[in-house]
Amino acid sequence: MKPPFPSLQRIGLLVVLLVALLLPFGLSDYRLFQFALAYIYAIALLGLNILTGYNGQISLGHGAFYAIGAYTAAIMMDRWEIAYGWTIPVAGLLCLVIGFLFGIPALRLEGLYLALATFALALAVPQILKHFDTWTGGVQGIVIFKPDAPWGLPLNPDQWLYFLTLGVLLLSLLVGWNLLRGRVGRALVAIRDHPIAAEAMGINIALYKALTFGVSAMYTGIAGALGAIVVQFVAPDSFNVFLSISFLVGIVVGGLASISGAIFGAFFIQFVPNYAQDISKAAPWAIYGLFLIICMYVMPYGIAGFVRKIGQRLGQLSG
């Protein structure tokens, strides 16, 4: 008899979605703010996972694309008085172009050399942002106002932003799932695992790698724009190298080459540091490091891999 795991998986997804839709009516505004940030990080991690998990290109510079997306939204809203809804696709499109252009010269680099080049990008962008005071506000940054719910919806600003980020996340997951389950996804995995064989099969490796970098940057730029809208403030020091490293930690802990791993990793990098701070205010990063060690020891394939393994065993037992 065929295991009912796929059916259980669909039921679980529906339950999780229902809980997510009901959360804004039972949590405080601060908790909604935290969940909105977790959803935003999940979008960014999905983009990075497409690049690193599926295509094998290591990036330590996605915090720079997050910053570009955030500043694009902030400048459009504060300087040009453009509605925040238009800033999100513009930020994604701008990062798509920048990521594609950055990916072209990066084709000559692989592994640690590519990681070092992207790391340099993460170091350079915050410093560059400080020197364009007219546009970026320099070291003081830009303060933007929290938008109200449109169309007369009976929601406060925090509830509306929660639903906005959740909606963009669901759309991003749907697009990513359709992209990766088809021919493009198979080509990305082939380039990651067997580049010579992929080229022999007629796959344009250079084009796919550059486009993957662009699409990955687009996801991160959209997340950055949403982050600016939710946080209501952007400053160069908010996008330091640690943000890029946190993104990489998120996809490893959540699960490489896994769409659901982006969600698990986002919740990890959003909530675990707060719990570590509550456990030990003297050495929170020591507690955070301990959490990382435990996760890597217990779940070497990430949280998504651990959940998948449990689901497979339950399916075997029920079969």
C-alpha positions in Angstrom: 0.0 0.0 0.0 1.3 3.4 -0.9 2.3 5.5 2.2 -0.1 8.4 2.9 2.8 10.8 3.5 1.9 13.2 0.5 -1.6 13.5 1.9 -0.4 14.2 5.4 2.0 16.7 4.0 -0.8 18.6 2.2 -2.9 18.6 5.4 0.1 19.8 7.4 0.7 22.7 4.9 -3.0 23.7 5.2 -2.9 23.7 9.0 0.3 25.8 9.0 -1.3 28.3 6.5 -4.5 28.5 8.6 -2.5 29.2 11.8 -0.4 31.8 10.0 -3.6 33.6 8.9 -5.0 33.6 12.4 -1.9 34.7 14.2 -2.4 38.5 13.7 -5.6 38.3 15.7 -4.0 36.7 18.8 -0.5 38.2 19.1 0.8 41.5 20.2 2.1 44.1 17.7 5.7 43.3 18.7 5.3 39.6 18.0 3.7 40.4 14.6 6.7 42.6 13.9 9.0 39.6 14.7 7.0 37.2 12.5 6.9 39.7 9.6 10.7 40.0 9.8 10.9 36.2 9.8 8.8 36.0 6.6 11.1 38.7 5.1 14.2 36.7 5.9 12.6 33.6 4.4 12.3 35.4 1.1 15.9 36.4 1.2 17.0 32.9 2.2 15.0 31.4 -0.6 16.9 33.5 -3.0 20.2 32.5 -1.5 19.2 28.9 -1.4 18.5 29.0 -5.2 22.0 30.3 -5.7 23.9 28.2 -3.2 21.8 25.1 -2.5 20.6 24.4 -6.0 23.3 26.0 -8.2 26.3 25.6 -5.9 27.5 29.2 -6.0 28.6 30.3 -2.5 27.7 33.9 -1.6 28.7 35.9 1.5 27.4 39.1 0.1 23.7 38.9 0.0 23.4 41.4 2.7 24.5 43.9 0.1 21.5 43.1 -2.1 19.3 43.3 0.9 20.7 46.8 1.6 20.2 47.9 -2.0 16.5 46.8 -1.9 15.9 48.5 1.4 17.5 51.8 0.3 15.6 51.6 -3.0 12.3 51.5 -1.1 13.3 54.1 1.4 14.5 56.6 -1.2 11.5 56.2 -3.4 9.1 56.6 -0.4 11.0 59.4 1.4 12.6 61.4 -1.4 10.1 60.9 -4.3 6.9 60.2 -2.2 6.1 57.1 -4.2 3.6 54.6 -2.7 5.3 51.7 -0.9 3.6 49.1 -3.1 5.5 50.2 -6.1 8.9 50.1 -4.3 8.9 46.4 -3.9 8.9 45.3 -7.6 11.3 48.2 -8.4 13.7 47.0 -5.8 13.5 43.4 -7.1 14.1 44.5 -10.7 17.1 46.7 -9.7 18.7 43.9 -7.8 18.0 41.5 -10.6 20.0 43.7 -13.0 22.8 44.3 -10.5 23.0 40.6 -9.5 23.1 39.6 -13.2 25.9 42.1 -14.0 27.8 41.0 -10.9 27.3 37.3 -11.8 29.0 37.8 -15.2 32.5 38.5 -14.0 31.9 36.1 -11.1 31.7 33.3 -13.7 35.5 33.0 -13.6 35.4 32.3 -9.8 34.3 29.2 -8.0 34.1 28.0 -4.4 36.0 30.0 -1.8 37.2 32.6 -4.5 33.6 33.4 -5.3 32.8 33.6 -1.6 35.6 36.0 -1.1 34.4 38.2 -4.0 30.9 38.4 -2.6 32.3 39.0 0.9 34.1 42.1 -0.5 30.7 43.2 -1.9 29.1 42.9 1.5 32.0 45.0 3.0 31.9 47.7 0.3 28.2 48.5 -0.1 27.5 49.8 3.5 30.6 52.1 3.2 29.5 53.3 -0.3 26.0 54.2 1.1 27.6 56.5 3.7 29.1 58.8 1.0 25.9 59.7 -0.8 24.3 61.9 1.9 21.8 63.5 -0.4 20.2 60.2 -1.4 20.9 57.9 1.5 21.1 60.2 4.5 24.7 59.2 5.2 25.3 57.5 8.6 22.0 58.9 10.0 20.0 56.9 7.4 16.4 57.5 6.4 13.3 57.3 8.6 10.0 56.3 6.8 6.5 56.1 8.0 4.6 52.9 8.7 1.8 52.6 6.1 -1.9 52.1 7.1 -4.0 49.3 5.8 -5.5 50.1 2.4 -9.1 49.9 1.2 -10.5 50.5 4.7 -9.5 47.1 6.0 -10.1 46.8 9.8 -6.4 46.1 10.5 -3.8 48.1 12.4 -0.5 48.9 10.6 1.3 45.9 12.2 -1.4 43.5 11.2 -1.5 44.8 7.6 2.3 44.5 7.3 2.2 41.0 8.6 -0.3 40.0 5.9 1.6 41.9 3.3 4.9 40.1 4.1 3.1 36.7 4.4 1.4 37.3 1.0 4.7 38.2 -0.7 6.4 35.1 0.9 3.7 32.8 -0.4 4.0 34.2 -3.9 7.8 33.9 -3.7 7.5 30.3 -2.6 5.1 29.5 -5.4 7.3 31.1 -8.1 10.4 29.4 -6.6 8.6 26.0 -6.5 7.5 26.2 -10.1 10.9 27.4 -11.2 12.9 24.7 -9.4 10.6 21.7 -10.1 10.9 22.0 -13.9 13.6 22.2 -16.5 15.4 25.2 -15.0 15.7 23.5 -11.6 17.1 20.3 -13.2 19.6 22.4 -15.1 20.7 24.2 -11.9 21.3 21.0 -10.1 23.1 19.5 -13.1 25.5 22.5 -13.2 26.1 22.1 -9.4 26.7 18.4 -9.5 28.3 17.7 -12.9 29.2 20.9 -14.8 31.1 19.1 -17.5 28.2 16.7 -18.1 25.7 19.6 -18.0 27.7 21.4 -20.7 27.8 18.3 -22.8 24.0 18.1 -22.6 23.8 21.6 -24.2 23.2 23.6 -21.0 24.5 27.2 -21.3 26.4 27.2 -18.0 27.5 30.8 -18.1 24.0 32.1 -18.9 22.3 29.9 -16.2 24.9 31.0 -13.5 24.5 34.7 -14.3 20.7 34.5 -14.4 20.7 32.5 -11.2 22.7 35.2 -9.5 20.3 37.8 -10.8 17.2 35.9 -9.6 18.8 35.2 -6.2 19.6 38.9 -5.9 16.0 39.8 -6.9 14.5 37.8 -4.1 16.9 39.4 -1.6 16.1 42.9 -3.0 12.4 42.3 -2.5 13.1 41.2 1.0 15.2 44.3 1.6 12.4 46.5 0.4 9.9 44.8 2.7 12.3 45.0 5.6 12.7 48.8 5.1 8.9 49.2 5.1 8.4 47.0 8.2 11.3 48.4 10.3 10.7 52.0 9.1 14.4 52.9 9.1 17.5 52.2 7.0 21.1 53.0 7.9 24.4 51.6 6.5 25.4 50.0 9.8 22.2 47.9 9.7 23.5 45.9 6.7 26.9 44.9 7.9 28.8 41.6 7.1 27.1 39.8 9.9 23.7 40.0 8.0 25.3 38.2 5.1 26.7 35.6 7.4 23.3 35.2 9.1 21.7 34.5 5.7 24.3 31.8 5.0 23.7 30.3 8.5 20.0 30.3 7.8 20.1 28.2 4.6 22.6 25.7 6.2 20.5 25.3 9.4 17.2 25.3 7.5 18.4 22.9 4.8 20.3 23.4 1.6 18.5 22.8 -1.7 15.1 22.9 0.1 12.3 25.5 -0.3 10.9 24.8 3.1 14.4 25.1 4.5 14.3 28.8 3.8 11.3 29.2 6.2 12.9 27.1 8.9 16.2 28.9 8.6 14.5 32.3 8.7 12.7 31.5 12.0 16.1 30.2 13.4 18.0 33.4 12.7 15.1 35.6 13.8 14.1 34.0 17.1 17.1 31.9 18.4 19.3 35.0 19.0 16.5 36.4 21.1 16.1 33.2 23.1 19.9 33.2 23.6 19.7 36.7 24.9 17.0 35.6 27.4 19.0 32.6 28.6 22.3 34.5 29.1 22.6 38.3 28.9 26.3 38.0 29.6 27.2 35.7 26.8 24.3 35.4 24.3 26.5 34.6 21.3 28.0 31.7 23.2 24.5 30.3 23.7 23.7 31.0 20.0 26.9 29.1 19.0 25.8 26.2 21.2 22.5 26.1 19.4 24.3 26.0 16.1 26.5 23.2 17.2 23.6 21.1 18.4 21.6 21.7 15.2 24.5 20.6 13.0 25.2 17.6 15.2 21.6 16.4 15.4 20.4 17.6 12.0 23.3 17.5 9.6 21.0 18.0 6.6 19.2 20.9 8.2 15.8 21.2 9.8 14.0 20.5 6.5 16.0 17.3 6.1 15.2 16.3 9.6 11.5 16.9 9.1 11.6 15.0 5.8 13.3 12.1 7.4 10.7 11.9 10.2 7.9 12.1 7.6 9.4 9.2 5.6 9.6 7.0 8.7 6.0 7.8 9.6 5.0 6.9 6.1 6.9 3.6 6.3 5.3 2.7 9.7 1.8 3.5 8.4 2.4 1.5 5.2 
